[in-house]
Amino acid sequence: MQQVTDYLNKNKDRFINELIELLKIPSVSADPAFSQDVLNTAEAVKTALLQAGCDTVEICETNGYPIVYGEKIIDPSLPTVLVYGHYDVQPADPIDLWDSPPFEPVIKNTEIHPEGAIFARGACDDKGQMYMHVKAFELMIKTNQLPCNVKFMIEGEEEVGSENLGEFVANNREKLANDIILISDTGMIAKDVPSITTGLRGLSYVEVTVTGPNRDLHSGLYGGAVANPINVLTKMIASLHDENNHITIPGFYDKVEELSQEERAAMAKAPFNLDNYKKALDINDVYGEKGYTTNERNSIRPTLDVNGIWGGYTGAGAKTVIASKAYAKISMRLVPHQEWEEITQLFKTHFESIAPAGVTVEVNPHHGGQGYVTPIDNNGYQAAEKAYETTFGKTPIPQRSGGSIPIVALFEKELQSKTILMGFGLDSDAIHSPNEHFGVWNYLKGIETIPYFYQYFRELSK
């Protein structure tokens, strides 16, 4: 594998510059204003896969944004790795909180990344991590070190719920047939503490509308006489948690798995410094469900959070009105065994039931997905473990993540394949936030580590 290392060292500046060019395209799938940019990004990914060495690459149309599929089959008798990633990104809002424009990538040195980090929307989630696989594939092709067949499935709707991916997968089982699925859309504990994500939370995302009078009203003439939808909405939301930050929706916890004390003790062995955690977020204390640690709250416990709330007058100065409507976007992170569609219905039933007279409530589901736990006794996990050991010099820690990749459960259902989550990002990379970034060291380390996964997976699959 020395040839691979030499090729990486020779071409690392080009690898960085190619990622920077990809990050300049604002592929925001949630906003129709960027639709052409999303399509342009799909073309850019196709070009990159062809240049890296895929024999065939196609842009597969869906009812939404296309899926880029590529493959390199060197020998049908060898194991096949299916790489999944996404080329769409989150909206960059609020733009004014970015230190540099979100689609004008810059490399800046930070305390955690003294060798530099690329600041741009999508740098870590997921263009940077997806592109690691493209460049790792190029490394193996150009040095004649590719030990497995490879298929790529790169979609453009992950950030809006992968609405069309399920149909594509169900209709293309033979095309997508594989022995293991490899994804880098997660993180690791620290630069010197590699970890492999073994669990993901599910997701239910809804938007609620509270409607009162048929128009905005003068707050002096009508205040105190009619229900104020904003006041009502905030009270309803506040009632969704009790004094212990326990979610109050009936039936919400019925299928939640309670981990044993032994399992919780094993989780607690992962390096974690609460003071550093608070310092990084500039908060004076943590907050959450009573009886659980911070790392348990954000991984093995379900949550309910308001992601946005608005209504009435929000412009400059004052306008004394009672708004006709108030709105909120709410997400619920779920743990394995919780069915996201069932939770969505439980939320809808409960939220509508607690509305007072004088307003009407509408709950509109957006998207969701199942949680996932991957076993650590299969060839895929063991190959990933050995790959990290080779490049980091230490055994990675299995870790459950608080994030959601809903399509992982879909892949197992439709393709009968396990998924290995080899993430190289850090919690401090500010994904989904202003000033998202990805360490140059992390990016190159991912490119260095991934080829070893292929080598060890082939060896373990004999």
N, C-alpha and C positions, 0 to 999 in steps of 0.2 A: 504493500500500500504506500510505499515511499513515493512512487510516481504520482499518486493522488495528492500527497502533501506538497510535492514540488510544483505540481500544476496549480494548486490553490495559491501558493505563495507568489507564483509568477503572474497570476491573473486576478488577484484579489482587488486591485484598484478598478479593473474593468467590471468586476462583479458588483462593486459598490456603485459605480457610475450607472450601470444598467438599472439597478434598483431605484436610484434617484430619478431616472427618467420615467420609470413606471409610476412612481409616486407623484409625479407632476400632473397626472391625468386624474381629474376629480370624479372618480367612479362612484358617486353617491347614489345607491339604488333606491333610497327612500324618497328622493326628490325628482319628479319628472323633468325638472329643468336640466338635469344632468344626464338625461337618457342617452344622448349621442356620445357623451364621454364614457359611459358604461360600455357601450358597444365598441368604442375605440379601444378600450382596455382589453376586451375580449380578443380583438385582432392582435393587440400587442402580445398577449399571452400566447396566442397561436404561433406568432412569429418566433417568440422566444423558445418554445418547445421544438419547433422545426430546426432552429439553429443549434439547439442543444444536442439534437440527434434522434428525435422521434422519427420513425419511418412514416407514420401517418398522423395527421392532426386534422380535426374537423371542428367546426363551430356548429353545435347542435342546437337548433332552434327550439324554443319552448313557448308557452303562452306568455312568458315574461322575458327576462333577459337570458341570453344563450349560455349553454354549458360548453366549455372547451374540453374536448376529449383528444388525448394523444396516446400513442403506445409504441413500445419497442419490444418485439417478441424475438428473442434470440434463440430460444429452444423451447417448444411447447412442453417438453418433459420437465423443465425446471420450474421452481416456484415462481408465482406471479405476485408482485406487490402493486396494489392500487393506491395511488397517492391522491388524497382529496385536499382541496384548498378553496379559497374564494378570492375573487379579484375585486369585489365590491367593498365599499368602506362606509363607515358611519358618517352622518352629516357632521360638518366641522363646527357647527354652532355651539356656544357663542363665539363668534369670530374675534370679538374684541378682547377675549381672554388669552388669545395666542400671543406668544412673544415674537413669533415670525409667521408669515402667511402659511396656512395649512397645506397649500399645494405648491409651495415654493421650498422644497426640501433644503435644509441646511444641516451641516455637521457641527455640533458644539460639544465641547468637553464638559463633563459634569463630575460631581463627586463620585458617583457610582460608576460612571463611564469615562475615566480619565483619557482613554484612547479615542473617545468621541462617540456620539450617538446621532443618528439621523432623525431629525425632527420633521414630521409630516404626518398628515392624516393617513392611516393605513400602514405606517412604517412597521408596526408590530402586528397589527390585526387587520388584514392577514397578509398583505402583499409581501412584507419582508420575510415572514416565515414560509409562505408559499413559495417564494422565489428561491429560498434556500434549497428546496427540493429540485427545482429546475437546474440550478447550478451544480448541485451534488450529482445529478444525473449527467450533466455535461462532463464533470470530472471523470466519472466512471467510463463514459463513452470514449472520450479523447485519450484516455490512458489504457483503453482496452481492459478495464477492470470491472465491467458490469457482470455480476454473477447471477442475476435473476431477470425475468421478464418484468417490464414496468408498464403500468397504465396510469394515465393522469386524468382526473376528472375535476376541473376547476370551474366553479359556478359563480354566478353574478348576483345571487339573491339571498345570500346567507344572512345579511344584516336586516332583511325584511321577512325572515321566517322560512326561506327555502321553499316557497309555496309550490314550485313546479318541479322540484328535485325528486319528490316521491314518485311521481308519474314516470319521469325519465328513468329512474332506477328500475321500477317495476317492468317497464317496457324494454329494458336493455340488459336483462340479467346475464345473458350469454356474453355480450360485449364486455360487461364489467366483471365477469367471473375472475376470482382471485383467491389467493391463499391467505392474505393478510391485508388489512387496510392501514395506511400510515397517514397520520394527520399531525401537523404542527400548527395549532391554533390555541395553544395553552402556554403555560409558563413553567418556570422552575423556581425553587426556593431562593436561590442566590447564585451569583456567578461562580462561587466556589462550592456550592451545594446543589449538585444536579438532582433532579427528581423526575419521576414519570407519573403523569396523571392517570389514576386508576378509577376515578369516579367523576361524573358530571351531574349537575343538577338539571332537572327539567324546567320548563317555563310555561307560564300562562300569562298572556299580555292582553289587557282590555282597555277600552276607553269608555269613560262614563260621562253622561250629560245630565245635568239637573236643570229643569226648566220651571220657571215660576210664571210671572205675568207675561202677557203677550207682547210686551215691549219694555225697553228700559224706562224706569220711572224716576221722577224727582224724589230724592231721598228725604227732603223736608216734607213734601206733601203726602208721601206714602210710607215713609220709614216707620216701622213699628206696627203697621197695619196689614202688611202682606209679607209673605215669606221671602227672604232674601236668598236666592239660590247659592250665592257664594258662602254665606253663613251656614246654610244647611249642608252644603257639600263638605265643608271643613269639619263640621260636627260628625257627619257620617263617616268620613275617613278616620277621624280620631277614634271613633268607636270600634274600629277594626282591630285594635290592640288593647289588651287589658293592662293593669298596672305592672304586670310582669313581662310585658312585651310579648305576650302569647296571643296568637291570632284568634279572633273570636268567632270566625265563621263556623257554624255547626258542621261537623263532619270533616273539617279540614285536615285533622291529624289522624283520621281513622286508619290510614294505610302507611303512616310514617313508621319506618323501621327504627327501633331504639337500639343503638349499638351497645354491646356489652362493655363492662368496665375494662376488660382486657383490651378490646379494640380501641377504646378511647385512650387508654394508657399508651398504646402503641403510637397513636396519632400525636400524643403529647411529646414524643421523643424528637419530633421534627424541630429543627432550630427555629426559635421565635423569640424576639425581644419586644415586649409590650411597650417599653419606653421608646424604642426606636420606631415602632409602628405609629405611635401617637405623634412623635416628632415629625415623621415624614408627612403626616396628614395635617399637621399644625392644629391638633385638637388636644384638649386637656384631659379627656377621658373617653373610654369606649362605651358602647351602648348596644343593648340587644337583649335577647331572651334570657331570662333569669335561669341560672343553673347550668349554663354552658360557657365554655371558654370562647375567646374571639375566633380561634381557628375552627372550632366546632360550629359556631354560629354561621360562619361564612362558607361552610362546606357540607356538613351532614344534617343541617336543620333547614326546614323550609322558611321562606321569608315573604313578606308583602311590603312593597315600597311604592310610593308615589314618584313617578318619573317626570311628571309635569302637571301644573295646575294653573288655570287661567280663567278670566272672566272680568266683565266690567271694564272700567277705564284704566289703562296702564301707560298712557302717554305722559308728556311733561305737564307739570302743574296739577291743578285739581279739577275734578268734574264730579259733582255730587249726584250720583245716580245709584239706583238699585238695578243691577243687571238683570236682564231677562233670563240669561243662561249662565251656567258655570260648567267648567270642563276639567277633567283630570285623566291622565294616562297612568295606569297602575300595572306593575309587573309582580308576578309571584314566582319565585324560584322554588322548585319542587325537588324532593329527594326521590330516589328509586322506589317504585311501587305506587307512588301517587300518579294517577292518570290525569294528564293535563286537561283533557276535555271534561272530565268529571269535576275537577277543581274549578274550571271556568264556569260550569253550570251552578256549582255550589255558591260561588261568588255572586253570580247574577241573581240567584234566588234570594240570597241573604241581603244583598245591597238594595234590591227593590223593596224588600220587606221592611226595611228600617226607614224608608223615606216617610217624612211626616206629611200630613194633609197640607195642601197648598202648593205642592210641587209634584212634578212627574220625573221619573228617572228612567234613563235608557242606558243599557250596558251593551256595548258592541265589542265582541271578541276580535282581536287582531290575528295573533298567531300563537303557536306553542309547540311543545315537544316533550318527549319523555326523558327522564334521567337515565343514567347508564353507569354500570360498574363492570370493569373488565377484570378477569382473573389474572393472577400473576404467575400461574403455573403453565402457561402455554409457550410455544416456541417464539412467538412474536415478542412477548414481554421479555423473555430471556435474551433474545437477540438485542433488543434495545438496551437492556441492562449491561450487557457485555460491551456494546458500542460506547456507552457513557463511560464505563470503566476504562476503556482504552484511551479515550481522548481527555477525560477529566482526571483519571488516576484514582477514582473513588467510586464506590457503588452508589447508584442513585437511590433516592428514598421514594417509595410509593406514596402518592399523595392524592387525596380527593380534592377536586376543585369546586369552587362555588359557581363557576360559570356554566353556561349551557351551550352545547352543540347538538341541537335536537336531532340532526340527521344521523348521529351515531347509532341510536337505537333502530332507526329505519334501516340502516345498512345491514345490521345483524338479522333483522327480520326478513329482508328481501334477498340478501346475498349470502346469508348464512356464514358471515365472516366476522371475526373478531377485529377490533380496532385498537391500534397502539397510538397513544397520544404523546409524541415526543416534542414538547414545547421548549423553546429557548428564550422566551420573553421573561420579564420580571414584573412583579406587582407594581413597581414604581414607573413602569413605562407609559402610564397614563392613557391606556387604551379607552376609547369612547369619550375621552376628555380633551380639553385644550392641551396643546403641547405634547401630544402623543410622540413617542420616540422609540427607537430600537438601537441598542448598542451595536457598534461596528464589531466589537469583539464577539458578541453573542451571535450576530449574523454569520460571521466567518466560522465560528465554532460549530454552528449548526451544519454548515456546508462540509466541514471536516468530519463531523460525527456520523452523518447520515450514511455515507458509503459503508461504514463498518456495520451498520444495521443490515444492509443487504448481504454482506459477506457472512455474518454470523447466522442470519436467517437461512441462507442456503445450507450452511454446515449443519445446523440443527434440524433441518427438514429432511435430511438424508434418511 
